[in-house]
Amino acid sequence: MALPKILLGDRKIILLSGFQEDSRPGNAVCAVIVDSEDRLHQAVARNPEAVAFGFVAGEWIAAT
């Protein structure tokens, strides 16, 4: 999967890194496991204009 998009509230966010695919056999949809999801929510709240985020050195960073 190349750069998954997830929904956080009413926003669509592109993940540049900090995720893993959960591709179990039999799943019709590929799920994404997000690293430090609570910190991602905080980063999205701090950067309301950003649409893409990456996980760098244990922190979510907005791509500008």
Buried (B, 14 or more C-beta within 10 A) or exposed (E): EEEBEBEBEEEEBBBBEBBEEEEEEEEEEEEBEBBBBEBBBEBBEEBEEBBBBBBEEEEBBBEE
